[in-house]
Amino acid sequence: MTEVINTRCCIAGGGPAGMMVGFLLARMGVDVVVLEKHADFLRDFRGDTIHPSTLEIMYELGLLDEFLKRPHQEVKELAGEVGKESVFIADFTHLPTHCKFLALMPQWDFLNFVVEQAKRYPRFHLKMQAEVTELVIEDEVVAGVRAKSPNGSLEVRTQLTIGADGRRSLVREQAGLEVIDLGAPMDVMWMRISRQPTDPPQTLGHVDKGRILVQLNREDYWQCAFVIPKGSAEKVRERGLAAFCEEIAGLSPFLRDRVSELRDWKDVSVLTVTVDRLARWSRSGLLCIGDAAHAMSPIGGVGINLAIQDAVATANILGPKLLRGTCATNDLQAVQRRRHFPTWAMQRLQIGIQNNVIRGVLASSGTLELPLALKLLRRFPILRRIPARVVGMGFRPEHVKTSKVDLASRGIASS
Ligand SMILES: Cc1cc2nc3c(=O)[nH]c(=O)nc-3n(C[C@H](O)[C@H](O)[C@H](O)COP(=O)(O)OP(=O)(O)OC[C@H]3O[C@@H](n4cnc5c(N)ncnc54)[C@H](O)[C@@H]3O)c2cc1C
């Protein structure tokens, strides 16, 4: 037996983009069903960076204080080390936002928080372990999705399907939306290494002799990203774990006494870096957002934040139309028109850094000199506000323009 559900908006994928747009639409009274294929959000090494632009959205939603009660670390500045020279790169403390820092929070805590808020709204329906397997297409219009769950199959019929199912989106593939692959010269190996109270406090990047290591301060551990040339993970493994640990200790000597915590390659996850963008984010009855519309390079850790900005723009533009039941193809295109520039500009910047900096560093074998741009950041601290603004707020930040249904009048506590 197939369970059939009718709803105003069906969202495929419960990551940052899907959960946020589901929450915002339900908050304004639109009936939504979110389908998430996993049973929970507990997956390590997904994006954990919540940027000032996202924290500002939390403020606009009146949820910031509640949100910041969740365990997190606050990063006020980013530092780097090129060869033997250290430099501060970004200073978030002057941003025109309520939070002048970047918060590091496990993505499952972030998603659980959004779900808790969304569940207060009666029109929010979340189905976990519901994997979208197929689009329902009738007369060239996407009319919903089919999904499988442990309780059997499911058909969700809807006016609007939102594909928020990430970088390997089944929705965008089934919809036949053209993907523009922008390429990436690197992959990233992620791992945890414990942190001692005597370690430096900053989030750090080390660059030297063909190697790049980024360390995010997670209080009791370092979340480390080791950047390798594209497709070379197998070669790194062949050199052996001991050689890998030695490379990490060479870049970050204070980790030498702990790097042996990496006992097995299972302790090291590989992220295949993809940078792409859909030529068209929508077709009749369907819109893709977040990584499904544009996978970002890990540079700047902006993926979650762009996904959330897309969600806010989608709710701002489509929410009122969905409430009235008049969401047309032109409205879906308006979301792409709104979000194309910030996505394009950030990807241009990331690709510039990938091609002009990372490619060169990974190919080099000698000690590196501090480049001119970083020398300027060292000499003129005020310039550190520029990278902070670009990373922390992105281009053309979104603001919540949607209203919320009156929960009190429905006998539901409003906080
Ligand atoms: C290892 C790694 C590290 C990263 N680090 C950072 C970082 O530090 N900072 C940052 O900002 N970004 C980072 N990113 C990128 C960031 O995680 C993504 O940009 C962001 O999560 C995109 O959000 P999204 O909601 O569009 O997609 P996703 O987070 O990918 O969410 C998609 C959701 O859809 C679900 N799903 C997929 N297929 C289906 C289906 N068929 N049916 C139902 N559900 C489905 C998935 O289970 C998932 O929950 C990282 C990514 C990876 C892989």
The ligand as a Gaussian input file, in Angstrom:
#p B3LYP/6-31G(d) Opt

LIG

0 1
 C       33.047000      16.767000       4.906000
 C       32.350000      18.085000       4.680000
 C       32.766000      19.212000       5.387000
 C       32.128000      20.442000       5.185000
 N       32.522000      21.519000       5.927000
 C       31.818000      22.673000       5.827000
 C       32.084000      23.758000       6.701000
 O       32.965000      23.692000       7.545000
 N       31.301000      24.849000       6.591000
 C       30.276000      24.927000       5.674000
 O       29.577000      25.950000       5.642000
 N       30.025000      23.939000       4.840000
 C       30.754000      22.796000       4.905000
 N       30.433000      21.756000       4.103000
 C       29.372000      21.906000       3.140000
 C       28.038000      21.906000       3.846000
 O       27.905000      20.763000       4.667000
 C       26.949000      21.986000       2.797000
 O       27.201000      23.075000       1.921000
 C       25.610000      22.213000       3.433000
 O       25.356000      21.188000       4.366000
 C       24.549000      22.254000       2.343000
 O       23.282000      22.152000       2.910000
 P       22.113000      21.483000       2.094000
 O       20.957000      21.459000       3.021000
 O       21.973000      22.148000       0.785000
 O       22.597000      20.002000       1.754000
 P       23.035000      18.839000       2.731000
 O       23.586000      19.333000       3.991000
 O       23.859000      17.905000       1.920000
 O       21.657000      18.150000       3.099000
 C       20.972000      17.332000       2.199000
 C       20.072000      16.416000       3.004000
 O       19.271000      15.681000       2.099000
 C       19.241000      14.343000       2.501000
 N       18.978000      13.550000       1.308000
 C       19.811000      13.318000       0.274000
 N       19.189000      12.589000      -0.674000
 C       17.927000      12.396000      -0.230000
 C       16.806000      11.714000      -0.762000
 N       16.860000      11.107000      -1.940000
 N       15.665000      11.694000      -0.043000
 C       15.586000      12.316000       1.168000
 N       16.628000      12.949000       1.724000
 C       17.786000      13.005000       1.023000
 C       20.602000      14.089000       3.127000
 O       20.559000      12.994000       4.028000
 C       20.861000      15.404000       3.832000
 O       20.388000      15.427000       5.153000
 C       31.070000      20.526000       4.255000
 C       30.650000      19.408000       3.545000
 C       31.264000      18.187000       3.753000
 C       30.777000      16.972000       2.995000

